Amino acid sequence: MLDRLYVMFMKEFLELKRDRWAIFRLVVPLILQVVIYGYAATFTISHVATTVLDLDHSSASRALLSRFYATGRFNIVDMAASQAQVTRDIDTGTATVAIIIHAGFARQLLNGQGAPLQVIVDGSNSNTALIALGYVSQITARFQAGAMASAWPQPATPPGGITVSLEQRPWFNEGLNDVWFFIPGVIGTLTLMQVVSLTAFAVVRERELGTLEQIMVSPIRPFEFILGKTVPFFLIGLGDVALVTIFGTLWFDIPFAGNPLVLLLGATLFLLAAVGLGLLLSTFSRTQQQAFALNFFFINPLFTLSGFAFPIAAMPRVLQWFTLINPLRYFLVVVRAIFLKGVGLGALWPDLAALAALAAGMLAISILRFRKSLD
């Protein structure tokens, strides 16, 4: 048995060696996608095109606008002279955000009254609009706190009064660096796509070329054939995890606070589930075109429902149920917790147990169906 498995392993690796572009396809796309995600995938926006209408023309209004200039988040593209000009800037796409300071702003602020600030946002890009509004809220809150503490002091706190102060302190990612969030997630998404595609295409290619029947009339048993086809791609998946982990930590200076052995355990369970999925897709495909279509049909929903970019808690309840059978969901929790929090098995065992159950179930269904397709 071991001799036959060895022959199957060597066959797969020799096919990769003979393919001149195999190493290129296995390594270069991974590195490129890590770089693209690291630099392009971010929730932070800068230089938002902004138009300003200042109807107060006071030192207070100028001080507030200087806060917007200083952050670098907003790029003032027009100092409007009228409401109509503001509307035109938003309608034509010249500006995404409009800040309108009404007359009497400084007087109301000095008197301790509410000084309204009107903000108009182009909501056609809801993500940018929400983030920009968040920046506006932060800037105005800091301005109000600074103004009240200096030029417009509030009355003293009455005896026995209670003052509440809110202080934000993010844990595990104090700078709220988006790269620290995305790159560990890339480990799971890219590895899933790579391993599922390799497994499905390798089996389908044998069937499409007619070599599958030749192999099955040889002394190799179906179970040995399945191992010989899946184990090499499992090992390639482990190599992908190691490659992306090392490159991400060195290139983007992402901290790795956890235990590598826990990451290895999580990656092993995750890759077993990915190999099982690839094997299952191969049983529904007769050609590589069919395998490609099925791969696209399954991978995209798995990515969307994984929590990589979209919070699972914000999804409809039905879709949240579907995420429970998504191995990528659990692996993203594991890999991000290991990288940033440094937690171990004591905290991650529920996710690891779910990965183990999914891997066992996926492999069992895939092997049974694959054996039936061979018969």
N, C-alpha and C positions, 0 to 999 in steps of 0.2 A: 504493500500500500504506500509506504513512504517513498519508494522508488517511483511509483506512478505519479504521486503528488509532486515530487521533485521535477519530473519531466514536464508536468503541466506548468509549474512555476517558471521553469526555464523557458518554456515556449512563450509565455506572456512577456517576460522581460526581454527575450530575443526580438519579439515583434516590436517592442518599444525601441530597442537599440537600432533595429534596421530602419525605423522611421526617422528620417533626418530631422523632422520638425517636432518629434515627440517631446524631447526635453524642452524645446522652446515653448511648446503649447502648455507644458506642465508648470513651467517656472515663470516665464516672462509675463503672461497675462495676470498671474497672481500678484506679482510685484507691481505691475501697472495699476491694477485695480486698488491695491492698498494705497498707493500714492494718490490716486484720484479721490478715493474716499477720504483720505487724510486731509487733503487740501480743499476739496470741493464740497464734501458733505458736512454742512454745519448749520446750526440754527442761529448763528450770530450773523447779523447783517450790519453793513457799514455804508456810509455815504448815501443814505436814502434821500432821493431828490425831494426837496422841501421848498415850499413857497411861504412867505411870511407877510402878514398884513398887520402892521403896528399902528393902531389908531390912538394910542395913548401917548407915544413919544416922550416917555418919562425915563428917569434913571432906573426905575424899577423894571420897566419893560425891557430896556437895553440890557440890564443885568441878567434877566431871565434868558433872553436870546443868546447872550454870551455863553450860558451853560450849554445850550444846544450846539454852538460852534465848537466848544472845547472838547466835547465827547468824541467827535469824529464819526458818530453814528448818523448825523444828518448833514447833508450837503445843501446849503441854501442856494437855490438856482434862480430865485426871483424875489425881489422885494416889491410886493404888489401895492398898488395905490388904491384899489377898490375891491369890493366883494366880487364884482363881475370878472375882474382879472384873476382872482383866486379860482373862481369856477372854471374859467377858460384853461388855466394851468392844469387843473385836475382832469378836465374833459379831454384835453389833447394829449395827456400822458406826460406833459412836461414835468409835473411834480406828482409824487405819490402821497405826500403828506402836506397839509396846509395848517399853519399855526396863525390864529387870529387873536390879537390882544385888543380888547375893546377899550374905548375911552373910559377913564375913571379907574383903571386897573390899580395904579399906585395909591390913589386916595382910599379905595376900598381896602387895600392891603394894610395901609397905615392905620385905618380906623378899626382894624381887627375883624372886618367883615370878610365874607367869602369873595375872593377876587376871581371871577370866572375866566377860564382860558378855553377858547374854542379850538378844537382840533378836528380837522376833516381828513379822512383817510380813504384812499382808493381801495375799496374792498374786493376788486376783481382778483387780486392775489391775496387770499385770506391769510396765508401763512405770514407773508411780509407785513400785512396790516396788523395782525395780532402782536407780532414782535415789536413793531414800531410803536404801537400804543403802550406796550410794556415799558419801552425806553422813555417815552414821554412821561409816564406816571412816575418813574424813578427820578427823572430830572426835576420835575416840578415838586416832588416831595422833598428832595434835597434843597431845592431853592427856598421853599417855604420854611424849612427848618432853619436854614442859615439866615434867612431874612428876619425871622422872628427872634433869633438869638442875638442879632446885631442891631440893625437899623430900626426894627419894629419889635422891641421886647414885649413879651406878654406880661400881664400882671403876676405878681408873686403868688405862689401856691398857697392857698388858705391853710391855716393850722389844721392839722389832722387830715389834709387832703392826700390823695394817692396819685402819684405820677407813674404812668406805665410807659416804658421805653422798649421798642421792638428792635432787636439786634439780630441780623441774619448771620448764620454761621454754617455754611455748607460743609458737610462731612465727606471725606474720601476724595473729593475733587474741589478743593477750595476755590480754585480759579474758574470753576464751571467751564472747563475746557471741553469743547465738543469732540475733539479728536480722541480724548481719553474714553469717551462713550462709544464712538463709532468703530475704532480700530479693533478692539476685542470682539465686537460683533461681526466684523468682516471675517474673522477667523472661521466662524461657524458658517456664514452664508457662502463664502467662496469654496470652502471645503465640501459643503453639501452639493453644490453645483458640479464640482469637479468629480467627486466620487460617484454620484448617481449617474452622470453622463458616461463616465468610463465603463462602469459596470454594465449598464444597459447596452451601450454600443458594442462592447466586446462580445457579448453573447449573441446579439442580433447579427453582427458581422459574420460570425461562424455559421449561423443559419442561412444568411443571405448568400454566402459564397459556396454553400454546400458542403463545407468541411465538418459541420456538426454531425451529420450522419456517419461520416468516416470515423470521427472520434468515438461515437457511441457504439460502433461495431468492434472497436478495439477492446482490450482487456480492462480499460478504464471504466469504473462503475459510475453511475450518475452522481452519487454523493462525492466521489473524488473529483469529478468534473466540476461540480459546483464549488468545491473548495479551491480547486486550481484556478477558477475564473474570478473568485471574489477576494481571496487572501492577498494577491498582489496589489489590488486596488485599495484594499484596507491599509496596506503598508504605505502606499503612495499617499493616502489620506493623512496618515500620521506624519509623513514627511512634509505635507502641505501645512499642517498645523504648526509644526516646528519652524518651518520657513517663515510663515506670516508672523508668528509670535516673536521670533528673533528680529526680523526686519522691523516690525512695528515698534518694539521696545527700543531698538537702537536708533532708528531714523527719526521717530517722533517723540522720543524720550518719554514713553508711557511707562509708568511704574508697574512693576510686577511684584505685588506684596504677598502673594500666596505661595503655596507649595506646588512645585512642578509635578509631583507624583499625583496630586489630586486632579490637576489639569489633565494628566495622562489618562487617569481613570475615566474622567468625563469624556475626553476625546475618544477613547476606545469604545465606550457605550454608544456615543453618538455616531461614530463611523460604522458600527455594526448595524445600526438602524438605517443609515444611508446606503450601505451595501445591500441590505434587504430590500429597500425601496427600488434601487437600480435593478436588482434581480427580478422583482415583481413587474416592473415596467417591461423588461425584456420578454416576459411571457405573453404580453399583449401585443407585441410588435413582431412583424415578419420582415420588415425592411428598416434600414437606418433612418429613412425619412419618417416612418411611423414612430420610431423611438425618439427622434428629435421633437416631434409634435407632442408626444406624451410627456416628455421631459419638460417642455415649456409649459404644458398645461398644469403640471403638478408643482414645479419649482416656484413659479410666481406666487401662487396662493400660500405656499409654505413660507415664503419670504415675507409676504404682506401680513400674515397672521402670526408672525414670530415675536413681535415686539421690538424688532430691530430699529424701526424708525417711528412706528405708530403705537402709542400706548394701548395695551390690550384692554385696560380698564375703560377706555373711551369707546370701545367697539360695542355693537349690539350684542345682547346676551347670547343669541344663537351663535354668532361668530366666536364669542368667547368660549363656548362649548367646543367648537371645532379646534381651537388652539390646544385643547387638552390632548389631542392625538398628534400634535406637531412636535417632533423631536427637537427641531431647531429652537423652539420656544424655551425648552428646559436647558439646552446647552448654552444659550445666550445668558441666561441667569447664572449658570455655573461659571462661565468664562469671565464675565464682567465682575462677579463677586470675587473670584480668585485674583484677578488683576488689580482691582482697586481697593477691595476691602481686606483681602488676605485671609478670608474665612476658610475653614476646613470642612471635614466630613460632618462634624457636628451640626453645622448650619445648612449644608448642601445635600444631606442625605435624602430629603424628599424628592428633589429634582433628579438626583442620581438614580433613585429607585424608579422614578417614572421613566427615565431614559432606558434603564435595564428592562423594564416591562415592555416598552415599545420596541426595543431592539429584539427581544425574544419573540414577541408576537409577529413582528414584521418578517424576521428570518424564517419563522415556522411557516407562515402563510406562503411566503415566496418560495421556499424549498418544496413544499407540498405541491404548489401549482406548477413549479418548474419541472418537477419529476413527472407530473401528469402530462405536461406538454412534450416531454421527451418520449413518453410511452405512446 
